[in-house]
Amino acid sequence: MKSQDFFLALEELESTKRIKKEIFIEALETALVIAYKKHTGDAKAVEVKLDPEKSTIDIIAFLEVVEEVEDKDTQISLEDARLIDKKYKLGDKVAEKVVAKDFGRIAAQTAKQVIMQKLREVESELAYSELSQKEGELITCVVRRIDGRNVYVEINKLEALLMQQDQAPSDRFNVGDRIKVFVKKIKAGSRGPQITVSRTVAGFVKRLFEIEVPEIAAGLVSIKSIVREAGYRTKMAVYSEDGNVDAVGACVGNRGMRVNAIVSELGGEKIDIIPWHNDPLEFIARALSPAKVSMVEVVDEAERSARVVVDDNMLSLAIGKDGQNARLAARLTGWKIDVKSYSNYMKMQYENIEQAPQLSDEPLEEELGELD
């Protein structure tokens, strides 16, 4: 059957969608065999061959050459086969073109269904291939639908899920909004790639700084550590090997323009930018910013635990609301931190002295007695 328009459509798909027509042809040949058998009720072994050069679709039936025909749908006698070609022998396959009455309409419908399905599959695979490289990256996407507190966004024509726990407390979205998200996880699924995105992970803020601060993008400033409690506070330790580069100043920007742009994106979340230090005690002291620390001492080096002493009026600031500042500082540094006020620390020291075992002077008296 001639089908020039059909093959022209495949050429156009190859051109516009960058999908080779051979991918469609292979799927179509398989689908048309099934459609033919269903249409005719025929049990013959058939193949459908699509020839783009000749713009033809041929249905070819195969019959096995046998001595005695038991199934006329799948077999042909040696005598009849040799009427076609004298070279045939027992066990050979005789191929013959089949003219399927009224099959053109069925073939057209099948072709349309297969092409649309294959197009979706291939586009999904291409999008997944491109997107799989972006796991851990920041992407701007569009909100497509909202289901309760779950938000579905579109990335590269694929749907990604922004779950409630991946949204900051201040986040409010409407369909059509353009929002930034962090690609948290991409995995292949039976119905296409399953993509989860987030706006609460520390990586979201890290990527925002990498975009906003040229010195980070250029490698002059590095983010050594970053922790976050989304919607409330982020602590980030930065460092530069170049003594002429102010790592904290680069992140803050002129008049705070850089950090303020990120704070705005985060809905007013506080950001503490801390100069990293390789001395853990100094790093701990800096990590408790904005509180000023009087002293840091190691309690147990193996357990990585430390005690921090602050002035009495700094205690609440060092600990933070519900312990948040101290908790984030501990996560940032990787040390367990026990924060004490100066008065409590001195009281503890005094009590330790009081509880220390007293030296008895009785042995000395006995020795003096013996000297007498």
RAZIZI-V209184 format. One record per residue. N is the residue number from 1. SS is DSSP state (a for helix, b for strand, c for the rest). BURIAL is # if it has 24 or more other ideal C-beta (glycine too) atoms within 12 Angstrom, else .. Layout:
n:N ss:SS burial:BURIAL
n:N ss:SS burial:BURIAL
This chain:
n:1 ss:c burial:#
n:2 ss:b burial:.
n:3 ss:c burial:#
n:4 ss:a burial:.
n:5 ss:a burial:.
n:6 ss:a burial:#
n:7 ss:a burial:#
n:8 ss:a burial:.
n:9 ss:a burial:#
n:10 ss:a burial:#
n:11 ss:a burial:.
n:12 ss:a burial:.
n:13 ss:a burial:#
n:14 ss:a burial:.
n:15 ss:a burial:.
n:16 ss:a burial:.
n:17 ss:a burial:#
n:18 ss:c burial:.
n:19 ss:c burial:#
n:20 ss:c burial:.
n:21 ss:a burial:#
n:22 ss:a burial:.
n:23 ss:a burial:#
n:24 ss:a burial:#
n:25 ss:a burial:#
n:26 ss:a burial:.
n:27 ss:a burial:#
n:28 ss:a burial:#
n:29 ss:a burial:#
n:30 ss:a burial:#
n:31 ss:a burial:#
n:32 ss:a burial:#
n:33 ss:a burial:#
n:34 ss:a burial:.
n:35 ss:a burial:#
n:36 ss:a burial:#
n:37 ss:a burial:#
n:38 ss:a burial:.
n:39 ss:a burial:#
n:40 ss:a burial:.
n:41 ss:c burial:.
n:42 ss:c burial:#
n:43 ss:c burial:.
n:44 ss:c burial:#
n:45 ss:b burial:#
n:46 ss:b burial:#
n:47 ss:b burial:#
n:48 ss:b burial:#
n:49 ss:b burial:#
n:50 ss:b burial:#
n:51 ss:b burial:.
n:52 ss:c burial:.
n:53 ss:c burial:.
n:54 ss:c burial:.
n:55 ss:c burial:.
n:56 ss:b burial:.
n:57 ss:b burial:#
n:58 ss:b burial:#
n:59 ss:b burial:#
n:60 ss:b burial:#
n:61 ss:b burial:#
n:62 ss:b burial:#
n:63 ss:b burial:#
n:64 ss:b burial:#
n:65 ss:b burial:#
n:66 ss:b burial:#
n:67 ss:c burial:.
n:68 ss:c burial:.
n:69 ss:c burial:.
n:70 ss:c burial:.
n:71 ss:c burial:.
n:72 ss:c burial:.
n:73 ss:c burial:.
n:74 ss:c burial:.
n:75 ss:b burial:#
n:76 ss:b burial:#
n:77 ss:b burial:.
n:78 ss:a burial:#
n:79 ss:a burial:.
n:80 ss:a burial:.
n:81 ss:a burial:#
n:82 ss:a burial:.
n:83 ss:a burial:.
n:84 ss:a burial:.
n:85 ss:c burial:.
n:86 ss:c burial:.
n:87 ss:c burial:.
n:88 ss:c burial:#
n:89 ss:c burial:.
n:90 ss:c burial:.
n:91 ss:c burial:.
n:92 ss:c burial:.
n:93 ss:b burial:#
n:94 ss:b burial:#
n:95 ss:b burial:#
n:96 ss:b burial:.
n:97 ss:b burial:.
n:98 ss:b burial:#
n:99 ss:c burial:.
n:100 ss:c burial:#
n:101 ss:c burial:.
n:102 ss:c burial:.
n:103 ss:a burial:#
n:104 ss:a burial:.
n:105 ss:a burial:.
n:106 ss:a burial:#
n:107 ss:a burial:#
n:108 ss:a burial:.
n:109 ss:a burial:.
n:110 ss:a burial:#
n:111 ss:a burial:#
n:112 ss:a burial:.
n:113 ss:a burial:.
n:114 ss:a burial:#
n:115 ss:a burial:#
n:116 ss:a burial:.
n:117 ss:a burial:.
n:118 ss:a burial:#
n:119 ss:a burial:#
n:120 ss:a burial:.
n:121 ss:a burial:.
n:122 ss:a burial:#
n:123 ss:a burial:#
n:124 ss:a burial:#
n:125 ss:a burial:.
n:126 ss:a burial:.
n:127 ss:a burial:#
n:128 ss:a burial:#
n:129 ss:a burial:.
n:130 ss:a burial:.
n:131 ss:a burial:#
n:132 ss:a burial:#
n:133 ss:a burial:.
n:134 ss:a burial:#
n:135 ss:c burial:#
n:136 ss:c burial:.
n:137 ss:c burial:#
n:138 ss:b burial:#
n:139 ss:b burial:#
n:140 ss:b burial:.
n:141 ss:b burial:#
n:142 ss:b burial:#
n:143 ss:b burial:#
n:144 ss:b burial:#
n:145 ss:b burial:.
n:146 ss:b burial:.
n:147 ss:b burial:.
n:148 ss:c burial:.
n:149 ss:c burial:.
n:150 ss:b burial:.
n:151 ss:b burial:#
n:152 ss:b burial:#
n:153 ss:b burial:#
n:154 ss:b burial:#
n:155 ss:b burial:#
n:156 ss:c burial:#
n:157 ss:c burial:#
n:158 ss:b burial:#
n:159 ss:b burial:#
n:160 ss:b burial:#
n:161 ss:b burial:#
n:162 ss:b burial:#
n:163 ss:c burial:#
n:164 ss:a burial:.
n:165 ss:a burial:.
n:166 ss:a burial:#
n:167 ss:c burial:#
n:168 ss:c burial:#
n:169 ss:c burial:.
n:170 ss:c burial:.
n:171 ss:c burial:#
n:172 ss:c burial:.
n:173 ss:c burial:#
n:174 ss:c burial:.
n:175 ss:c burial:.
n:176 ss:c burial:.
n:177 ss:c burial:.
n:178 ss:b burial:.
n:179 ss:b burial:#
n:180 ss:b burial:#
n:181 ss:b burial:#
n:182 ss:b burial:#
n:183 ss:b burial:#
n:184 ss:b burial:#
n:185 ss:b burial:#
n:186 ss:b burial:#
n:187 ss:b burial:.
n:188 ss:c burial:.
n:189 ss:c burial:.
n:190 ss:c burial:.
n:191 ss:c burial:.
n:192 ss:c burial:#
n:193 ss:c burial:#
n:194 ss:b burial:.
n:195 ss:b burial:#
n:196 ss:b burial:#
n:197 ss:b burial:#
n:198 ss:b burial:#
n:199 ss:c burial:#
n:200 ss:c burial:#
n:201 ss:c burial:#
n:202 ss:a burial:#
n:203 ss:a burial:#
n:204 ss:a burial:#
n:205 ss:a burial:#
n:206 ss:a burial:#
n:207 ss:a burial:#
n:208 ss:a burial:#
n:209 ss:a burial:#
n:210 ss:a burial:#
n:211 ss:a burial:.
n:212 ss:a burial:#
n:213 ss:c burial:#
n:214 ss:a burial:.
n:215 ss:a burial:#
n:216 ss:a burial:#
n:217 ss:a burial:.
n:218 ss:c burial:.
n:219 ss:c burial:.
n:220 ss:c burial:.
n:221 ss:c burial:#
n:222 ss:b burial:#
n:223 ss:b burial:#
n:224 ss:b burial:#
n:225 ss:b burial:#
n:226 ss:b burial:#
n:227 ss:b burial:#
n:228 ss:b burial:#
n:229 ss:b burial:#
n:230 ss:c burial:#
n:231 ss:c burial:#
n:232 ss:c burial:#
n:233 ss:b burial:#
n:234 ss:b burial:#
n:235 ss:b burial:#
n:236 ss:b burial:#
n:237 ss:b burial:#
n:238 ss:b burial:#
n:239 ss:b burial:#
n:240 ss:c burial:#
n:241 ss:c burial:.
n:242 ss:c burial:.
n:243 ss:c burial:.
n:244 ss:c burial:.
n:245 ss:c burial:.
n:246 ss:c burial:.
n:247 ss:a burial:#
n:248 ss:a burial:#
n:249 ss:a burial:.
n:250 ss:a burial:#
n:251 ss:a burial:#
n:252 ss:a burial:#
n:253 ss:c burial:#
n:254 ss:a burial:.
n:255 ss:a burial:.
n:256 ss:a burial:.
n:257 ss:a burial:.
n:258 ss:a burial:#
n:259 ss:a burial:#
n:260 ss:a burial:.
n:261 ss:a burial:.
n:262 ss:a burial:#
n:263 ss:a burial:#
n:264 ss:a burial:.
n:265 ss:a burial:#
n:266 ss:c burial:#
n:267 ss:c burial:.
n:268 ss:c burial:.
n:269 ss:c burial:#
n:270 ss:b burial:#
n:271 ss:b burial:#
n:272 ss:b burial:#
n:273 ss:b burial:#
n:274 ss:b burial:#
n:275 ss:b burial:#
n:276 ss:c burial:#
n:277 ss:c burial:.
n:278 ss:c burial:.
n:279 ss:c burial:.
n:280 ss:a burial:#
n:281 ss:a burial:#
n:282 ss:a burial:.
n:283 ss:a burial:#
n:284 ss:a burial:#
n:285 ss:a burial:#
n:286 ss:a burial:#
n:287 ss:a burial:#
n:288 ss:c burial:#
n:289 ss:c burial:#
n:290 ss:c burial:.
n:291 ss:c burial:#
n:292 ss:c burial:.
n:293 ss:c burial:#
n:294 ss:c burial:#
n:295 ss:b burial:#
n:296 ss:b burial:#
n:297 ss:b burial:#
n:298 ss:b burial:.
n:299 ss:b burial:.
n:300 ss:b burial:.
n:301 ss:c burial:.
n:302 ss:c burial:.
n:303 ss:c burial:.
n:304 ss:c burial:.
n:305 ss:b burial:.
n:306 ss:b burial:#
n:307 ss:b burial:#
n:308 ss:b burial:#
n:309 ss:b burial:#
n:310 ss:b burial:#
n:311 ss:c burial:.
n:312 ss:a burial:.
n:313 ss:a burial:.
n:314 ss:a burial:#
n:315 ss:a burial:#
n:316 ss:a burial:.
n:317 ss:a burial:#
n:318 ss:a burial:#
n:319 ss:a burial:#
n:320 ss:c burial:#
n:321 ss:a burial:.
n:322 ss:a burial:.
n:323 ss:a burial:.
n:324 ss:a burial:#
n:325 ss:a burial:#
n:326 ss:a burial:#
n:327 ss:a burial:#
n:328 ss:a burial:#
n:329 ss:a burial:#
n:330 ss:a burial:#
n:331 ss:a burial:#
n:332 ss:a burial:#
n:333 ss:a burial:#
n:334 ss:c burial:.
n:335 ss:c burial:#
n:336 ss:b burial:#
n:337 ss:b burial:#
n:338 ss:b burial:#
n:339 ss:b burial:#
n:340 ss:b burial:#
n:341 ss:b burial:#
n:342 ss:a burial:.
n:343 ss:a burial:.
n:344 ss:a burial:.
n:345 ss:a burial:#
n:346 ss:a burial:.
n:347 ss:a burial:.
n:348 ss:a burial:.
n:349 ss:a burial:.
n:350 ss:a burial:.
n:351 ss:a burial:.
n:352 ss:a burial:.
n:353 ss:a burial:.
n:354 ss:a burial:.
n:355 ss:a burial:.
n:356 ss:c burial:.
n:357 ss:c burial:.
n:358 ss:c burial:.
n:359 ss:c burial:.
n:360 ss:c burial:.
n:361 ss:c burial:.
n:362 ss:a burial:.
n:363 ss:a burial:.
n:364 ss:a burial:.
n:365 ss:a burial:.
n:366 ss:a burial:.
n:367 ss:a burial:.
n:368 ss:a burial:.
n:369 ss:a burial:.
n:370 ss:a burial:.
n:371 ss:a burial:.
n:372 ss:c burial:.
